Amino acid sequence: MVEERGAGPRATIDSQGLGSAVGPTTGGQQGCYERLRGDGGPTRHVCLMGVSERDDDAVGEVSLSFGKVSSIERNAKNRGIRVVTYDAVADATAAQAGLAAGLAPRMGRTVAVHFCSLVPPKPREGLRCTSETAGVDVPGLTLIKGFVTEEEEGSLLKHFVQGDDVRWTGPLKRRVQHFGRVFDYHTRHVDFDAPAPPLPECLTDVVREMGDRGLKPSDPDQLTLNEYKPGQGISPHVDTHSAFEDGLASLSLGSGCVMDMRHPDGVRVKNLYLPRGSLLVMEGPARYEWSHGIASRKTDMVDGVLTRRATRISFTFRRVRDPAVACGCDFAKSCDRETPVATATFLKKG
């Protein structure tokens, strides 16, 4: 469920977010097509052949250097093809002439680049792109857009990023800050012997708003700040069941990004765009069963627009579980209830 925060009551929106590694076409439909048709003359569509998933970030960045990109699409049947569509034929012409040379240093090889046209799938065939997110349901997931105003965002960033009491640590590839109870990444336990002061007072309004809306955790006692520079991400994972109670809330400040929600069946994937100022809440299956992660790239395709990431600071609120109380969830495959206290945050392989 996605909600908008405005001056009045928040309105519920049917769709569950936007954004994926390959975006929709300029016509607003999913970025998926049936086949290519080679064209001799210039078109707005430039085809790249021989591209792998690890090249997508380079393709996005280099494509932007030639002009405004409308979409980058992947064929549903051939994952080695990308089609970059520009707003203007002139930009596509420049890209057709220079993309191969621009990509070669980044990819370590050359790719074939030529103009093309797209043949959309016939409606009755029901062709779906592997990155399609429309209609995918994640039970227990709520995204509230505009949970904090720009003024509130600026105040929080000034306090936690520029303030005198900033205390970044770097046990991971990205910088983090911890408040309240500490989840130790080395011992993989919650340290109940360490001091656990209350959360900073500047977050009182945010926490109160969460409680007033009945969101979990309504009374968090643990907060982790993660700094994501462009190109940084986090592996798909499920936060340790025995360490934290139901309900995780993540506030995105400074920049938006696409978060990947994956069901353990390996089939259902949700590419959810988290706008700056939004609050993502995961409860029930979204918290205990589905993994969440952020791909390590510098750009995202958001509603058909190739978007550069800036530095994003995430505020993740949790409630530490009493070590004497075992997790009672229904998701045994991702649960560590058979082990004492908190083991590791469960990381998906691959």
C-alpha positions as CSV (number, residue, x, y, z in Angstrom):
1,M,0.0,0.0,0.0
2,V,1.2,3.5,-0.9
3,E,0.0,6.6,0.9
4,E,0.4,10.3,0.1
5,R,0.9,12.8,2.9
6,G,-0.6,16.2,2.2
7,A,-2.1,19.1,4.0
8,G,-5.2,17.1,4.6
9,P,-5.9,13.4,5.3
10,R,-3.6,11.0,3.6
11,A,-5.1,9.3,0.5
12,T,-4.5,5.7,-0.3
13,I,-3.2,4.9,-3.8
14,D,-3.9,1.6,-5.5
15,S,-0.5,1.0,-7.0
16,Q,2.5,0.0,-4.9
17,G,5.3,2.3,-6.1
18,L,7.3,2.8,-9.2
19,G,10.8,2.1,-10.5
20,S,12.9,-0.8,-11.7
21,A,16.2,-1.5,-13.5
22,V,14.4,-1.2,-16.8
23,G,11.5,1.2,-17.0
24,P,8.3,1.7,-18.9
25,T,8.1,3.1,-22.4
26,T,7.3,6.7,-23.1
27,G,3.7,5.7,-23.6
28,G,3.4,4.7,-20.0
29,Q,3.2,1.0,-20.6
30,Q,5.7,-1.5,-19.1
31,G,9.1,-1.4,-20.7
32,C,8.7,-4.7,-22.6
33,Y,8.5,-5.4,-26.3
34,E,8.1,-8.4,-28.6
35,R,10.9,-7.9,-31.1
36,L,13.2,-5.4,-32.7
37,R,13.0,-4.2,-36.2
38,G,16.2,-2.9,-37.7
39,D,16.0,0.5,-39.4
40,G,18.5,2.1,-41.7
41,G,17.7,5.7,-40.8
42,P,17.9,7.4,-37.5
43,T,15.2,6.8,-34.9
44,R,14.8,7.7,-31.2
45,H,15.7,4.0,-30.3
46,V,19.3,2.8,-30.0
47,C,19.9,-0.9,-29.6
48,L,22.8,-2.3,-27.7
49,M,23.6,-6.0,-28.1
50,G,25.7,-8.1,-25.8
51,V,24.9,-6.3,-22.5
52,S,24.8,-8.2,-19.2
53,E,23.1,-7.2,-15.9
54,R,26.3,-6.0,-14.4
55,D,26.7,-3.5,-17.3
56,D,23.3,-1.8,-16.6
57,D,24.8,0.9,-14.4
58,A,27.4,1.8,-17.0
59,V,24.8,1.8,-19.8
60,G,22.6,4.2,-17.8
61,E,25.4,6.6,-17.0
62,V,26.9,6.7,-20.4
63,S,23.5,7.0,-22.2
64,L,22.7,10.1,-20.2
65,S,25.8,11.8,-21.5
66,F,24.2,12.1,-25.0
67,G,20.9,13.6,-24.0
68,K,17.6,13.1,-22.2
69,V,16.7,9.4,-21.9
70,S,13.1,8.4,-22.0
71,S,13.6,4.8,-21.1
72,I,16.0,1.9,-21.1
73,E,14.3,-1.4,-22.0
74,R,15.2,-5.1,-21.9
75,N,13.7,-7.6,-24.2
76,A,11.6,-10.2,-22.3
77,K,13.1,-13.1,-24.1
78,N,16.7,-11.9,-24.7
79,R,18.3,-10.5,-21.6
80,G,21.5,-9.4,-23.5
81,I,19.7,-6.6,-25.4
82,R,19.0,-3.1,-24.2
83,V,17.2,-0.4,-26.1
84,V,17.9,3.2,-25.1
85,T,15.1,5.6,-26.2
86,Y,15.9,9.3,-26.3
87,D,13.4,12.2,-26.4
88,A,15.1,13.6,-29.5
89,V,16.3,11.9,-32.6
90,A,19.4,14.2,-32.6
91,D,20.5,12.8,-29.2
92,A,19.9,9.2,-30.4
93,T,22.0,9.9,-33.4
94,A,24.9,11.2,-31.2
95,A,24.5,8.1,-29.0
96,Q,24.5,5.7,-31.9
97,A,27.8,7.2,-33.0
98,G,29.5,7.3,-29.6
99,L,27.9,4.8,-27.2
100,A,30.2,1.9,-28.1
101,A,33.3,3.9,-27.6
102,G,32.0,5.4,-24.3
103,L,31.1,2.0,-22.9
104,A,34.2,0.1,-23.9
105,P,36.4,1.4,-21.1
106,R,33.7,0.7,-18.5
107,M,32.8,-2.7,-19.8
108,G,36.1,-3.9,-21.0
109,R,34.7,-4.9,-24.4
110,T,32.7,-3.4,-27.2
111,V,29.1,-3.9,-28.0
112,A,27.1,-3.6,-31.2
113,V,25.1,-0.3,-31.4
114,H,22.5,0.5,-34.1
115,F,19.1,2.2,-34.7
116,C,16.0,0.2,-34.3
117,S,12.2,0.3,-33.9
118,L,10.2,-1.6,-31.3
119,V,7.3,-3.9,-32.0
120,P,5.1,-4.0,-28.9
121,P,3.6,-7.3,-27.7
122,K,0.2,-8.2,-28.9
123,P,-2.3,-7.8,-26.0
124,R,-3.6,-11.3,-26.2
125,E,-0.2,-12.8,-25.8
126,G,0.1,-11.4,-22.3
127,L,3.9,-10.9,-22.6
128,R,5.3,-9.6,-19.4
129,C,8.7,-8.1,-18.8
130,T,10.7,-9.7,-16.0
131,S,11.0,-6.4,-14.2
132,E,7.3,-5.6,-14.2
133,T,6.0,-4.5,-10.8
134,A,2.4,-3.7,-11.6
135,G,0.0,-5.9,-9.6
136,V,2.7,-7.5,-7.4
137,D,1.4,-7.5,-3.8
138,V,3.7,-7.4,-0.8
139,P,1.5,-8.2,2.3
140,G,2.4,-6.0,5.2
141,L,4.2,-3.3,3.2
142,T,3.2,0.4,3.5
143,L,5.0,3.3,1.8
144,I,4.0,6.8,3.0
145,K,5.2,9.5,0.7
146,G,6.0,12.9,2.2
147,F,6.1,11.6,5.7
148,V,8.4,14.5,6.5
149,T,8.5,17.9,4.9
150,E,11.5,19.4,3.1
151,E,12.0,21.7,6.1
152,E,11.9,18.7,8.5
153,E,14.3,16.8,6.2
154,G,16.8,19.6,6.1
155,S,16.7,20.0,9.9
156,L,17.3,16.2,10.5
157,L,20.1,16.1,8.0
158,K,21.8,19.1,9.5
159,H,21.6,17.5,13.0
160,F,22.8,14.0,12.0
161,V,25.2,14.8,9.2
162,Q,26.6,18.2,10.0
163,G,26.0,18.6,13.7
164,D,28.7,18.6,16.5
165,D,27.6,15.2,17.8
166,V,27.8,13.3,14.5
167,R,29.2,9.9,15.2
168,W,29.6,7.9,12.0
169,T,31.3,4.5,12.3
170,G,32.5,2.4,9.4
171,P,32.5,-1.4,10.2
172,L,30.7,-1.9,6.9
173,K,31.4,-0.5,3.4
174,R,29.0,2.2,4.2
175,R,29.0,4.6,7.2
176,V,26.5,4.0,10.0
177,Q,25.3,5.5,13.2
178,H,23.5,3.7,16.1
179,F,21.2,5.0,18.8
180,G,19.5,3.2,21.6
181,R,20.1,-0.6,21.6
182,V,23.1,-1.6,19.5
183,F,23.1,-4.5,17.0
184,D,26.7,-5.6,16.8
185,Y,27.6,-6.6,13.3
186,H,30.7,-8.5,14.6
187,T,29.1,-10.6,17.3
188,R,25.8,-10.6,15.5
189,H,23.9,-10.0,18.8
190,V,22.1,-7.2,20.4
191,D,24.4,-5.9,23.2
192,F,22.1,-5.7,26.2
193,D,25.1,-4.7,28.4
194,A,25.9,-1.6,26.5
195,P,24.2,1.7,27.4
196,A,21.0,2.3,25.6
197,P,20.0,6.0,25.8
198,P,16.7,7.1,24.4
199,L,16.5,8.2,20.8
200,P,17.5,11.8,20.0
201,E,14.8,14.4,20.9
202,C,14.8,15.8,17.4
203,L,13.0,12.6,16.3
204,T,10.2,12.9,18.8
205,D,7.7,14.2,16.2
206,V,8.6,11.5,13.8
207,V,8.2,8.7,16.4
208,R,4.9,10.3,17.7
209,E,3.5,10.4,14.2
210,M,4.3,6.7,13.7
211,G,2.5,5.9,17.0
212,D,-0.5,8.1,16.2
213,R,-0.9,6.3,12.9
214,G,-0.6,2.9,14.5
215,L,2.5,2.0,12.6
216,K,5.0,-0.5,13.9
217,P,7.3,-0.1,15.7
218,S,5.1,2.4,17.6
219,D,7.7,2.8,20.4
220,P,11.1,2.1,18.8
221,D,14.1,1.7,21.1
222,Q,16.7,1.1,18.3
223,L,17.7,3.4,15.4
224,T,20.3,2.8,12.7
225,L,21.4,5.4,10.2
226,N,22.9,4.2,7.0
227,E,24.7,6.5,4.5
228,Y,24.4,5.3,0.9
229,K,26.7,7.1,-1.5
230,P,25.8,6.8,-5.2
231,G,26.8,3.3,-6.3
232,Q,26.4,1.8,-2.8
233,G,23.7,-0.7,-1.8
234,I,23.0,-3.5,0.5
235,S,22.5,-7.3,-0.1
236,P,19.0,-8.7,0.0
237,H,18.3,-9.7,3.6
238,V,15.6,-10.3,6.3
239,D,16.4,-8.6,9.6
240,T,17.0,-11.1,12.4
241,H,13.7,-12.4,13.8
242,S,15.0,-13.0,17.3
243,A,16.7,-9.6,17.5
244,F,13.8,-7.4,16.7
245,E,10.0,-7.4,17.0
246,D,7.5,-7.2,14.2
247,G,7.6,-3.9,12.3
248,L,10.5,-2.1,10.7
249,A,10.3,1.5,9.6
250,S,12.8,3.2,7.2
251,L,12.8,6.9,6.6
252,S,14.6,8.0,3.4
253,L,16.3,11.4,3.4
254,G,18.6,13.2,0.9
255,S,17.8,11.0,-2.1
256,G,15.3,8.4,-3.3
257,C,16.3,4.9,-4.5
258,V,14.8,1.7,-5.7
259,M,14.5,-1.1,-3.1
260,D,14.1,-4.7,-4.3
261,M,11.6,-6.8,-2.4
262,R,12.0,-10.5,-3.1
263,H,9.9,-13.5,-2.0
264,P,11.8,-16.7,-1.1
265,D,10.1,-18.5,-4.0
266,G,12.5,-16.7,-6.3
267,V,9.8,-15.6,-8.6
268,R,8.0,-12.7,-7.0
269,V,10.1,-9.5,-7.1
270,K,8.9,-6.0,-6.3
271,N,11.1,-3.0,-7.4
272,L,9.8,-0.3,-5.1
273,Y,10.9,3.3,-5.4
274,L,11.4,5.1,-2.1
275,P,11.2,8.9,-2.6
276,R,13.1,11.2,-0.4
277,G,11.0,12.1,2.7
278,S,9.1,8.8,2.5
279,L,8.6,6.3,5.3
280,L,8.6,2.6,4.4
281,V,7.0,0.2,7.0
282,M,7.4,-3.6,6.8
283,E,5.1,-5.8,9.0
284,G,4.2,-9.4,8.9
285,P,5.3,-11.2,5.7
286,A,7.0,-8.0,4.4
287,R,9.2,-8.0,7.6
288,Y,9.6,-11.7,8.3
289,E,9.4,-13.5,4.9
290,W,10.3,-11.1,2.0
291,S,13.9,-10.0,1.8
292,H,14.8,-6.4,1.0
293,G,17.9,-5.0,-0.6
294,I,19.3,-2.2,-2.7
295,A,21.3,-2.8,-5.9
296,S,24.7,-1.2,-6.0
297,R,24.3,1.3,-8.9
298,K,24.3,5.0,-9.4
299,T,21.1,5.4,-11.4
300,D,17.5,4.1,-11.2
301,M,14.8,4.0,-13.8
302,V,11.8,5.7,-12.2
303,D,8.5,5.9,-14.0
304,G,10.4,5.9,-17.3
305,V,12.9,8.5,-16.3
306,L,16.6,7.6,-15.8
307,T,17.4,9.1,-12.4
308,R,20.8,9.7,-10.8
309,R,21.1,8.8,-7.1
310,A,22.5,11.3,-4.6
311,T,23.7,10.5,-1.1
312,R,20.8,8.9,0.8
313,I,20.6,8.6,4.6
314,S,18.2,6.0,5.8
315,F,16.8,6.1,9.3
316,T,15.7,2.5,10.3
317,F,13.5,2.3,13.4
318,R,13.2,-1.1,15.3
319,R,12.0,-2.4,18.6
320,V,14.4,-4.9,20.2
321,R,12.9,-8.2,21.2
322,D,13.1,-9.4,24.8
323,P,15.7,-12.2,24.6
324,A,13.5,-14.4,26.8
325,V,10.6,-14.2,24.3
326,A,11.0,-16.4,21.2
327,C,9.8,-15.3,17.8
328,G,6.3,-16.8,17.1
329,C,6.1,-16.0,13.4
330,D,4.9,-18.5,10.7
331,F,7.9,-18.2,8.5
332,A,10.3,-20.9,9.7
333,K,12.6,-20.8,6.6
334,S,13.7,-17.3,7.4
335,C,13.5,-17.5,11.2
336,D,16.3,-18.2,13.7
337,R,14.0,-19.1,16.7
338,E,15.9,-22.3,17.3
339,T,19.1,-20.4,18.1
340,P,19.7,-18.4,21.3
341,V,19.1,-14.6,21.4
342,A,20.1,-12.9,18.1
343,T,22.2,-14.6,15.5
344,A,22.8,-12.8,12.2
345,T,20.7,-10.7,10.1
346,F,19.7,-13.3,7.5
347,L,21.4,-12.6,4.2
348,K,20.3,-14.1,0.9
349,K,23.1,-15.7,-1.1
350,G,23.8,-14.3,-4.5
